[in-house]
């Protein structure tokens, strides 16, 4: 049976790679089915499905250029998340049998990838989409559950990555 330290290291490598794979698949889906998720961004920013009596419709955006720009930023963040997590997983794998400081130091790319995901899903979806554009009011175009589904593992992996192996 491998030591607990090696098992924790393998766990960190594997879960970081899985987060990277998830982000890559999300980005690929958004690129290969661009129109479907573009509509999501458009409707959230238009605020055309929130409560009609809401007093915040003044926040709505009606510019297709801004819809496209926002969607491109989302895809770029997903790609960065994927690349950083996969590179971080590779860096940790290369140092899996190294001493504790070397292994811990190899986590930087992984942490950067997790941070990119947190910025996208917490700030982009929860703060901007959910609160500024009141996505929570829409039954048709509400991505908050999806954001929370992604954020849970991101925060758990971030905590796991910060545990030191001595």
Beta strands, then each sheet from edge to edge (+ up, - down):
end
